[in-house]
Amino acid sequence: MTDAAGSGGRASKAELVYRQLRGEIEVGTLGPGSPLGELAVVARTGASRTPVREALQRLAADGLVELAPRQGARVSRVSLRSVRDLYDLRLVLEPEAMRQAARSAVADPDLRAALTGLRGDLTDVGRRSAGAARSERFYELADRFDWTVVAATANEHLRRTLTELRPHTARLRNLSHGDPRRIEGSVAEHLRMCDALLDGDADEAAAACAEHLQHGMRAIVDTLARGTVGGLLDELDLPVGDPARSAPGQ
């Protein structure tokens, strides 16, 4: 009985540490390449070493943390190949999710109400002056929009796959908005996607999503090229004709 209770308590603490670290990685508090030594994480979370170790192993399995022998743990670094691979996958999955969400919005009043509310909030953000408060509010709304679309996706397997990708897409969002001007463009793109969903226009929703993703990838590459983000794993080896460099302007 005591062993079971101890095991359950440890599992709960490991889960809390996992959630805290994953959240900090997603929002960029822990950026690519940030060290995650056990003792430092113990101090950061207030947990003991065993649940910290379990949480780090779980994050490593998610691809969010690297565990190197004799070097300890660190937040997974960003490689241009991983960025390209992730966006290639998103360009396959997310426009289809938008198509399904657009069809769902036609007959779902709760979904329409949620999208209408998001549209109003996004419009408000677009009118605010640039600054940390606007950026934080936009990230919150963009996250709500993404989860709204995921929930409205009819295909169970697509919905599950998008959910599993969320930590990776969320942390790249911080890189894609390294330039404050990118938020202005992204607000406009989210408004276009909201309108397409509310109109039930599956083709327009998919096209708006694809354009948004192309702009996001271009912004990430530009951010990395400026060298303003640490934790870059490979060289800037995109060829001149790469779609990420030739995507339409933001």
VOMARVEX-831059 format. One line per 8 residues: their letters; for each residue y, x, z of N, C-alpha, C. Coordinates in Angstrom, 3 decimals. Atoms other than C-alpha are relative to their C-alpha. Layout:
VOMARVEX-831059
A = Y:X:Z:Y:X:Z:Y:X:Z | ...
//
This chain:
VOMARVEX-831059
MTDAAGSG = -1.198:0.833:0.000:0.000:0.000:0.000:1.247:0.868:0.000 | -1.148:-0.906:-0.067:2.363:2.791:0.959:0.155:0.779:-1.289 | -0.063:-0.757:1.252:1.446:4.793:-2.168:0.574:-0.850:-1.119 | -0.482:0.888:1.062:2.062:1.785:-4.404:1.492:-0.240:0.142 | -1.433:0.237:-0.221:5.411:1.088:-2.790:0.819:1.225:-0.357 | -0.715:-1.230:0.334:6.425:4.724:-3.115:0.082:0.208:-1.483 | 0.018:-0.152:1.450:5.379:4.793:-6.745:0.989:-0.953:-0.656 | -0.923:0.976:0.568:7.332:1.604:-7.462:1.444:0.386:0.229
GRASKAEL = -1.362:-0.419:-0.279:10.440:2.954:-5.748:0.431:1.145:-0.868 | -0.310:-1.138:0.851:10.252:6.186:-7.688:0.247:-0.450:-1.435 | -0.161:0.502:1.364:9.817:4.277:-10.960:1.352:-0.676:-0.156 | -1.286:0.681:0.058:12.856:2.174:-10.136:1.147:0.999:-0.048 | -1.048:-1.024:0.013:14.959:5.248:-9.403:0.035:0.719:-1.346 | 0.052:-0.650:1.308:13.770:6.897:-12.615:0.642:-0.882:-1.064 | -0.593:0.936:0.947:14.782:3.774:-14.524:1.521:-0.003:0.128 | -1.452:-0.014:-0.217:18.244:3.810:-12.953:0.626:1.274:-0.557
VYRQLRGE = -0.506:-1.267:0.531:18.725:7.485:-13.804:-0.020:-0.035:-1.521 | 0.140:0.106:1.457:17.473:6.837:-17.332:1.142:-0.836:-0.588 | -1.043:0.886:0.523:19.907:3.973:-17.832:1.382:0.633:0.122 | -1.306:-0.626:-0.186:22.855:5.905:-16.402:0.229:1.092:-1.043 | -0.165:-1.103:0.947:22.272:8.984:-18.547:0.067:-0.510:-1.434 | -0.029:0.542:1.359:21.526:6.959:-21.670:1.360:-0.628:-0.285 | -1.312:0.608:0.188:24.748:4.981:-21.173:1.085:1.038:-0.194 | -1.015:-1.043:0.113:26.787:8.150:-20.714:-0.133:0.766:-1.318
IEVGTLGP = 0.200:-0.625:1.309:25.231:9.650:-23.848:0.546:-0.910:-1.098 | -0.437:0.943:1.024:25.955:6.495:-25.852:1.516:-0.040:-0.128 | -1.464:0.122:0.066:29.647:6.337:-24.921:0.685:1.339:-0.183 | -0.585:-1.312:0.252:30.157:10.080:-25.311:0.456:0.744:1.229 | -0.324:-0.743:-1.213:30.735:10.999:-21.671:-0.819:1.282:0.060 | 0.863:-1.166:0.192:27.805:13.345:-22.208:-0.134:0.210:-1.501 | -0.017:-0.220:1.436:28.417:14.742:-25.675:-1.163:0.839:-0.478 | 1.073:-0.815:0.564:26.020:16.511:-28.033:0.017:1.420:0.553
GSPLGELA = 0.118:-1.349:-0.523:24.763:19.760:-26.510:0.342:0.147:1.472 | -0.347:-0.092:-1.421:25.895:18.931:-22.947:-1.230:0.385:0.826 | 1.148:-0.404:-0.824:23.636:20.704:-20.399:-0.365:-1.082:1.009 | 0.506:0.993:-0.942:21.465:18.497:-18.201:-1.015:0.658:0.938 | 0.873:-0.639:-0.968:20.025:20.827:-15.604:-0.414:-0.981:1.088 | 0.509:0.953:-0.990:17.886:19.050:-13.019:0.915:-0.124:1.205 | -0.842:0.042:-1.198:20.087:20.009:-10.086:1.336:-0.679:-0.287 | -1.264:0.631:0.370:23.224:18.946:-11.921:-0.169:-1.509:-0.135
VVARTGAS = 0.253:1.432:0.154:21.669:15.577:-12.787:-0.263:-0.638:1.361 | 0.207:0.485:-1.367:20.519:15.176:-9.169:1.359:-0.267:0.657 | -1.335:0.167:-0.581:24.128:15.694:-8.061:0.755:-1.131:-0.684 | -0.722:1.003:0.772:25.401:13.397:-10.806:-0.467:-1.408:0.338 | 0.578:1.334:-0.168:23.059:10.504:-10.064:-0.349:-0.353:1.442 | 0.401:0.258:-1.372:22.178:10.914:-6.387:-1.480:-0.227:0.167 | 1.445:0.174:-0.065:18.470:10.719:-7.209:-0.668:1.333:0.333 | 0.742:-1.221:-0.264:15.796:13.223:-6.241:-0.522:0.598:-1.307
RTPVREAL = 0.375:-0.720:1.215:14.269:15.698:-8.686:-1.120:-0.699:-0.785 | 1.121:0.616:0.713:11.109:13.718:-9.482:0.466:-1.118:-0.937 | -0.478:1.017:0.951:12.820:10.595:-10.912:0.934:0.561:-1.066 | -0.858:-0.638:1.002:15.371:12.835:-12.637:-0.857:0.610:-1.097 | 0.893:-0.617:0.981:12.563:14.742:-14.324:-0.640:-1.066:-0.897 | 0.622:1.069:0.774:10.881:11.506:-15.385:1.000:-0.620:-0.978 | -1.023:0.576:0.873:14.135:10.131:-16.783:0.311:0.921:-1.172 | -0.278:-0.958:1.071:14.809:13.311:-18.773:-1.134:0.025:-1.015
QRLAADGL = 1.136:0.027:0.918:11.312:13.205:-20.241:0.037:-1.255:-0.872 | -0.099:1.248:0.767:11.842:9.606:-21.291:1.119:0.081:-1.031 | -1.105:-0.172:0.940:15.201:10.435:-22.880:-0.383:0.953:-1.124 | 0.484:-0.916:1.034:13.517:13.316:-24.712:-0.891:-0.740:-0.987 | 0.856:0.795:0.882:10.937:10.877:-26.066:0.826:-0.904:-0.911 | -0.909:0.824:0.812:13.842:8.732:-27.306:0.770:0.823:-1.027 | -0.759:-0.849:0.906:15.315:11.740:-29.124:1.435:0.229:0.428 | -1.370:-0.155:-0.482:18.456:11.740:-26.982:0.210:1.276:0.803
VELAPRQG = -0.061:-1.220:-0.810:17.648:14.867:-24.950:-0.975:1.015:-0.566 | 0.873:-1.100:0.397:16.196:18.251:-25.873:-0.475:0.724:1.256 | 0.581:-0.752:-1.115:13.841:19.986:-23.428:-0.488:1.330:-0.546 | 0.345:-1.326:0.508:13.683:23.722:-24.096:-0.561:0.846:1.133 | 0.572:-0.871:-1.041:11.403:26.116:-22.128:1.001:1.071:0.437 | -0.871:-1.007:-0.621:13.416:28.340:-19.768:1.483:-0.232:-0.278 | -1.410:0.302:0.268:16.633:26.755:-21.029:0.441:-1.306:0.645 | -0.334:1.273:-0.608:16.465:23.376:-19.341:0.270:-1.078:-1.039
ARVSRVSL = -0.260:1.143:0.870:17.541:20.056:-20.774:1.458:-0.025:-0.440 | -1.366:0.228:0.474:20.607:19.191:-22.831:-0.017:-1.225:-0.911 | -0.121:1.125:0.913:21.863:16.234:-24.803:-0.297:0.485:-1.414 | 0.371:-0.399:1.355:20.421:16.351:-28.301:1.239:0.300:-0.831 | -1.111:-0.371:0.864:22.709:18.128:-30.693:-0.024:-0.834:-1.278 | -0.135:0.772:1.228:23.933:16.554:-33.909:-0.221:0.917:-1.189 | 0.175:-0.732:1.249:22.661:17.806:-37.234:0.441:-0.892:-1.150 | -0.410:0.787:1.161:24.022:16.739:-40.571:-1.197:-0.691:-0.633
RSVRDLYD = 1.201:0.649:0.539:20.478:16.043:-41.675:-0.317:-1.264:0.798 | 0.305:1.180:-0.814:19.967:13.675:-38.729:1.016:-1.108:-0.249 | -1.020:1.004:0.310:23.273:11.947:-39.501:-0.326:-0.678:-1.322 | 0.345:0.566:1.313:22.308:11.505:-43.143:-1.228:-0.888:0.094 | 1.246:0.766:-0.101:18.804:10.338:-42.245:0.231:-1.331:0.699 | -0.256:1.231:-0.734:20.080:7.804:-39.737:0.788:-0.986:-0.856 | -0.806:0.912:0.813:22.691:6.394:-42.097:-0.762:-0.490:-1.226 | 0.852:0.475:1.098:20.204:6.251:-44.971:-0.861:-1.166:0.476
LRLVLEPE = 0.826:1.075:-0.555:17.971:4.143:-42.732:0.843:-1.234:0.309 | -0.871:1.138:-0.319:20.852:1.990:-41.521:0.421:-0.759:-1.259 | -0.397:0.658:1.244:21.892:1.311:-45.115:-1.114:-0.867:-0.576 | 1.115:0.853:0.404:18.432:-0.138:-45.695:-0.115:-1.209:0.930 | 0.298:1.026:-0.991:18.142:-2.129:-42.479:1.160:-0.958:0.275 | -1.079:0.829:-0.517:21.573:-3.367:-41.462:0.560:-1.006:-1.004 | -0.426:1.048:0.932:22.688:-5.081:-44.695:-0.974:-1.178:-0.033 | 0.967:1.099:-0.038:19.445:-7.075:-44.558:0.170:-0.823:1.269
AMRQAARS = -0.265:0.741:-1.240:20.136:-7.969:-40.920:1.225:-0.890:-0.159 | -1.202:0.797:0.231:23.590:-9.155:-41.993:-0.305:-1.213:-0.882 | 0.399:1.130:0.840:22.027:-11.306:-44.703:-0.644:-1.093:0.854 | 0.700:0.964:-0.835:19.772:-12.946:-42.163:0.951:-0.668:0.988 | -0.969:0.563:-0.940:22.617:-13.407:-39.678:0.913:-1.004:-0.703 | -0.855:0.928:0.755:24.764:-15.050:-42.374:-0.719:-1.323:-0.217 | 0.759:1.240:0.179:22.000:-17.547:-43.086:-0.143:-0.749:1.322 | 0.125:0.635:-1.312:21.561:-18.184:-39.363:1.299:-0.682:0.412
AVADPDLR = -1.300:0.524:-0.432:25.300:-18.784:-38.883:0.303:-1.371:-0.588 | -0.263:1.280:0.656:25.253:-21.742:-41.262:-0.398:-1.171:0.900 | 0.539:1.128:-0.771:23.201:-23.880:-38.869:0.026:0.210:1.507 | 0.020:-0.319:-1.434:23.790:-22.259:-35.468:1.424:-0.062:0.565 | -1.373:0.121:-0.515:26.952:-23.522:-33.711:0.328:1.032:1.078 | -0.255:-1.013:-1.029:26.544:-21.072:-30.821:0.327:1.348:-0.633 | -0.271:-1.248:0.709:26.416:-18.142:-33.220:1.384:-0.046:-0.636 | -1.317:0.131:0.615:29.468:-19.442:-35.070:1.105:0.126:1.047
AALTGLRG = -0.997:-0.100:-1.063:31.336:-19.805:-31.790:0.163:1.447:0.454 | -0.062:-1.407:-0.417:30.437:-16.232:-30.802:0.750:0.830:-1.033 | -0.667:-0.756:1.060:31.582:-14.882:-34.175:1.482:-0.338:-0.083 | -1.408:0.410:0.009:34.804:-16.895:-34.057:0.755:0.676:1.136 | -0.623:-0.679:-1.125:35.549:-15.483:-30.629:0.187:1.479:-0.264 | -0.102:-1.415:0.339:34.826:-11.958:-31.815:1.111:0.243:-1.005 | -1.037:-0.180:1.010:37.083:-12.426:-34.802:1.397:-0.043:0.624 | -1.287:0.087:-0.673:39.957:-13.493:-32.585:0.293:1.237:0.835
DLTDVGRR = -0.187:-1.193:-0.826:39.422:-10.564:-30.213:0.273:1.230:-0.856 | -0.218:-1.133:0.902:39.233:-8.094:-33.107:1.408:-0.050:-0.600 | -1.364:0.151:0.521:42.452:-9.487:-34.557:1.013:0.477:1.031 | -0.887:-0.426:-1.073:44.113:-8.929:-31.191:0.025:1.519:0.133 | 0.081:-1.458:-0.090:42.878:-5.332:-31.039:0.755:0.655:-1.155 | -0.684:-0.557:1.156:44.200:-4.705:-34.537:1.506:0.003:0.135 | -1.450:0.077:-0.185:47.690:-5.635:-33.364:0.498:0.943:1.088 | -0.410:-0.867:-1.106:47.698:-3.251:-30.404:0.412:1.381:-0.502
SAGAARSE = -0.387:-1.373:0.319:49.270:0.174:-30.417:-1.191:0.925:0.239 | 1.089:-0.967:-0.143:46.931:3.140:-30.817:0.023:0.613:1.388 | 0.095:-0.599:-1.327:45.689:4.585:-27.563:-1.390:-0.183:0.561 | 1.333:0.036:-0.608:42.750:4.961:-25.233:-0.437:-1.423:0.324 | 0.350:1.375:-0.361:42.898:1.331:-24.090:-0.463:-0.782:-1.225 | 0.413:0.699:1.212:42.707:0.041:-27.660:-1.359:0.490:-0.455 | 1.277:-0.548:0.419:39.852:2.387:-28.487:-1.142:-0.544:0.850 | 1.042:0.495:-0.902:37.879:1.336:-25.424:-0.323:-1.467:-0.269
RFYELADR = 0.200:1.421:0.284:38.398:-2.342:-26.181:-0.721:-0.187:-1.328 | 0.663:0.120:1.290:37.377:-1.855:-29.798:-1.482:0.343:0.109 | 1.407:-0.373:-0.153:34.158:-0.068:-28.817:-0.784:-1.131:0.647 | 0.657:1.132:-0.671:33.325:-2.970:-26.521:-0.276:-1.131:-0.992 | 0.154:1.083:0.967:33.891:-5.500:-29.301:-0.992:0.357:-1.101 | 0.943:-0.433:1.033:32.003:-3.461:-31.895:-1.428:-0.080:0.518 | 1.326:0.096:-0.600:29.062:-3.281:-29.506:-0.451:-1.458:0.085 | 0.323:1.427:-0.050:29.195:-7.046:-28.978:-0.354:-0.534:-1.381
FDWTVVAA = 0.281:0.447:1.365:29.309:-7.595:-32.724:-1.403:0.438:-0.425 | 1.308:-0.520:0.409:26.280:-5.384:-33.306:-1.135:-0.779:0.666 | 1.057:0.727:-0.698:24.219:-7.127:-30.635:-0.071:-1.455:-0.438 | 0.002:1.365:0.517:25.283:-10.529:-31.972:-0.792:-0.080:-1.291 | 0.743:-0.032:1.261:23.949:-9.594:-35.401:-1.484:0.232:0.258 | 1.408:-0.263:-0.310:20.746:-8.184:-33.932:-0.677:-1.274:0.495 | 0.586:1.226:-0.559:20.139:-11.388:-31.968:-0.181:-1.079:-1.066 | 0.063:1.020:1.052:20.743:-13.458:-35.121:-0.942:0.387:-1.131
TANEHLRR = 0.931:-0.456:1.027:18.246:-11.448:-37.182:-1.339:-0.701:0.183 | 1.205:0.822:-0.123:15.249:-13.652:-37.907:-1.279:0.829:0.045 | 1.214:-0.814:0.080:12.740:-10.887:-38.659:-0.204:0.766:1.298 | 0.250:-0.599:-1.311:11.192:-9.799:-35.353:-0.101:1.519:-0.079 | 0.189:-1.447:0.114:10.237:-6.326:-36.567:1.314:0.704:-0.328 | -1.318:-0.558:0.304:13.683:-5.678:-38.025:0.861:-0.006:1.254 | -0.781:0.092:-1.234:15.258:-6.858:-34.797:-0.401:1.085:1.000 | 0.483:-1.018:-0.930:13.079:-4.519:-32.744:0.422:1.390:-0.445
TLTELRPH = -0.376:-1.321:0.512:13.793:-1.545:-34.994:1.481:0.272:0.222 | -1.436:-0.172:-0.228:17.554:-2.085:-34.795:0.300:0.256:1.470 | -0.186:-0.202:-1.439:17.310:-2.299:-31.009:-0.362:1.429:0.393 | 0.431:-1.358:-0.326:15.440:1.004:-30.846:0.983:1.045:-0.516 | -0.971:-0.943:0.571:18.101:2.676:-33.005:1.345:-0.027:0.715 | -1.322:0.197:-0.577:21.012:1.442:-30.889:0.569:1.214:0.733 | -0.605:-1.150:-0.685:21.425:4.487:-28.609:0.507:1.068:-0.968 | -0.393:-1.018:0.979:21.617:6.764:-31.659:1.229:-0.448:-0.795
TARLRNLS = -1.151:0.484:0.751:24.015:4.572:-33.622:1.242:-0.075:0.890 | -1.145:0.117:-0.912:26.207:4.042:-30.545:0.668:1.343:0.221 | -0.642:-1.280:-0.290:26.740:7.722:-29.856:0.663:0.585:-1.243 | -0.671:-0.465:1.217:27.560:8.431:-33.499:1.306:-0.745:-0.241 | -1.246:0.748:0.160:30.220:5.722:-33.345:1.183:0.793:0.556 | -1.083:-0.785:-0.599:32.250:8.011:-31.097:0.471:1.097:-0.951 | -0.374:-1.035:0.967:32.152:10.708:-33.771:0.734:-0.609:-1.190 | -0.615:0.597:1.188:33.073:8.307:-36.572:1.430:-0.445:0.269
HGDPRRIE = -1.367:0.409:-0.335:36.214:7.284:-34.677:0.781:1.126:0.655 | -0.746:-1.137:-0.523:37.386:10.778:-33.830:1.453:-0.015:-0.444 | -1.366:0.171:0.498:40.462:10.038:-35.947:0.453:-1.418:0.351 | -0.452:1.345:-0.386:42.444:7.121:-34.422:0.232:-0.936:-1.172 | -0.230:0.846:1.170:43.250:5.897:-37.922:-1.275:-0.683:-0.447 | 1.273:0.586:0.390:39.561:5.228:-38.414:-0.225:-1.340:0.712 | 0.166:1.259:-0.718:39.695:2.496:-35.770:0.701:-1.125:-0.753 | -0.715:1.025:0.763:42.278:0.623:-37.839:-0.845:-0.470:-1.178
GSVAEHLR = 0.850:0.375:1.118:39.979:0.736:-40.849:-1.229:-0.753:0.456 | 1.213:0.632:-0.491:36.965:-0.219:-38.782:0.267:-1.420:0.483 | -0.354:1.363:-0.399:38.745:-3.231:-37.296:0.030:-0.904:-1.225 | -0.079:0.787:1.229:39.498:-4.464:-40.821:-1.392:-0.268:-0.569 | 1.366:0.169:0.516:35.869:-3.898:-41.840:-0.786:-1.005:0.837 | 0.690:0.970:-0.859:34.576:-5.843:-38.825:0.528:-1.421:-0.241 | -0.545:1.320:0.317:36.938:-8.709:-39.644:-0.596:-0.523:-1.300 | 0.605:0.413:1.271:35.591:-8.772:-43.183:-1.443:-0.446:0.221
MCDALLDG = 1.382:0.381:-0.268:32.030:-8.864:-41.860:-0.070:-1.326:0.748 | -0.043:1.272:-0.714:32.898:-11.661:-39.421:0.256:-1.162:-0.956 | -0.333:1.065:0.948:34.450:-13.709:-42.226:-1.195:-0.339:-0.885 | 1.153:0.236:0.857:31.398:-13.252:-44.440:-1.095:-0.759:0.753 | 1.010:0.696:-0.804:29.075:-14.348:-41.635:0.392:-1.445:0.236 | -0.469:1.364:-0.254:31.204:-17.379:-40.809:-0.034:-0.850:-1.263 | 0.076:0.715:1.275:31.274:-18.314:-44.507:-1.443:-0.231:-0.443 | 1.393:0.108:0.408:27.491:-18.005:-44.655:-0.287:0.712:-1.307
DADEAAAA = 0.128:-0.730:1.268:27.898:-15.587:-47.571:-0.849:1.246:0.228 | 0.929:-1.091:-0.287:24.826:-13.356:-47.314:0.299:1.235:-0.836 | -0.264:-1.151:0.864:25.722:-11.153:-50.294:1.251:0.754:0.447 | -1.243:-0.635:-0.458:29.272:-10.497:-49.066:-0.212:0.676:1.345 | 0.270:-0.600:-1.306:28.014:-9.825:-45.537:-0.728:1.324:-0.161 | 0.745:-1.231:0.234:25.546:-7.240:-46.823:0.881:1.071:-0.624 | -0.883:-0.962:0.673:28.146:-5.598:-49.082:1.033:0.560:0.974 | -0.987:-0.450:-0.984:30.732:-5.448:-46.279:-0.624:0.962:0.994
CAEHLQHG = 0.710:-0.874:-0.929:28.173:-3.890:-43.959:-0.256:1.364:-0.629 | 0.292:-1.261:0.673:27.156:-1.258:-46.512:1.260:0.854:-0.138 | -1.252:-0.750:0.138:30.784:-0.273:-47.134:0.445:0.562:1.349 | -0.339:-0.457:-1.347:31.408:-0.057:-43.387:-0.822:1.225:0.385 | 0.861:-1.132:-0.333:28.440:2.285:-42.968:0.387:1.242:-0.796 | -0.411:-1.144:0.814:29.574:4.499:-45.848:1.270:0.636:0.545 | -1.229:-0.528:-0.577:33.027:4.837:-44.316:-0.281:0.712:1.320 | 0.340:-0.618:-1.272:31.510:5.597:-40.933:-0.620:1.363:-0.169
MRAIVDTL = 0.633:-1.290:0.227:29.357:8.384:-42.291:1.016:1.025:-0.494 | -1.026:-0.923:0.490:32.286:9.904:-44.153:0.867:0.502:1.154 | -0.836:-0.383:-1.136:34.337:9.880:-40.943:-0.721:0.991:0.909 | 0.768:-0.929:-0.834:31.551:11.604:-38.996:-0.021:1.386:-0.629 | 0.034:-1.289:0.688:31.227:14.342:-41.605:1.355:0.690:0.089 | -1.340:-0.579:-0.095:35.006:14.852:-41.582:0.259:0.535:1.407 | -0.173:-0.435:-1.382:34.987:15.078:-37.785:-0.741:1.305:0.251 | 0.790:-1.216:-0.180:32.229:17.671:-37.824:0.600:1.165:-0.782
ARGTVGGL = -0.599:-1.053:0.817:33.964:19.601:-40.605:1.226:0.611:0.661 | -1.179:-0.506:-0.700:37.081:19.902:-38.458:-0.381:0.835:1.216 | 0.454:-0.805:-1.129:34.966:21.492:-35.730:0.500:-0.476:1.335 | -0.535:0.525:-1.254:36.307:19.178:-33.025:-1.088:-0.489:0.938 | 1.115:0.468:-0.818:32.841:18.281:-31.723:-1.008:1.119:0.144 | 1.029:-1.003:-0.228:30.370:20.679:-30.120:-1.382:-0.586:-0.253 | 1.362:0.475:0.140:26.612:20.457:-30.387:-0.449:-0.220:-1.424 | 0.421:0.115:1.388:26.402:20.778:-34.179:-1.172:0.934:-0.226
LDELDLPV = 1.239:-0.755:0.090:22.902:21.925:-35.009:-0.114:0.794:-1.290 | 0.132:-0.706:1.273:23.212:22.940:-38.683:1.359:0.190:-0.642 | -1.244:-0.278:0.701:25.818:24.056:-41.160:0.474:-1.228:-0.773 | -0.549:1.072:0.816:28.112:21.759:-43.113:-0.431:0.234:-1.444 | 0.602:-0.348:1.280:25.878:21.845:-46.142:0.002:-1.165:-0.985 | -0.027:1.102:0.928:26.787:18.576:-47.848:0.537:0.478:-1.346 | -0.527:-0.373:1.316:27.145:19.143:-51.607:1.236:-0.809:-0.340 | -1.271:0.643:0.353:30.416:18.209:-53.238:-0.217:-1.437:-0.431
GDPARSAP = 0.244:1.352:0.497:28.856:15.143:-54.848:-0.676:-0.909:0.986 | 0.686:0.832:-0.986:27.353:13.803:-51.608:0.752:-1.312:0.194 | -0.661:1.297:-0.172:28.034:10.057:-51.162:0.897:-0.062:1.208 | -0.827:0.041:-1.201:29.433:10.745:-47.722:1.403:0.504:-0.271 | -1.329:-0.525:0.312:32.294:12.674:-49.300:0.718:-0.825:-1.069 | -0.622:0.749:1.075:32.838:10.307:-52.188:0.127:-1.486:0.327 | -0.149:1.408:-0.389:32.812:7.033:-50.217:1.462:-0.390:-0.088 | -1.387:0.446:0.114:35.925:4.886:-50.632:0.797:0.363:1.246
GQ = -0.874:-0.359:-1.121:38.901:5.733:-48.428:-0.032:-1.032:1.101 | 0.082:0.879:-1.166:39.155:4.258:-44.960:1.183:-0.938:0.036
//
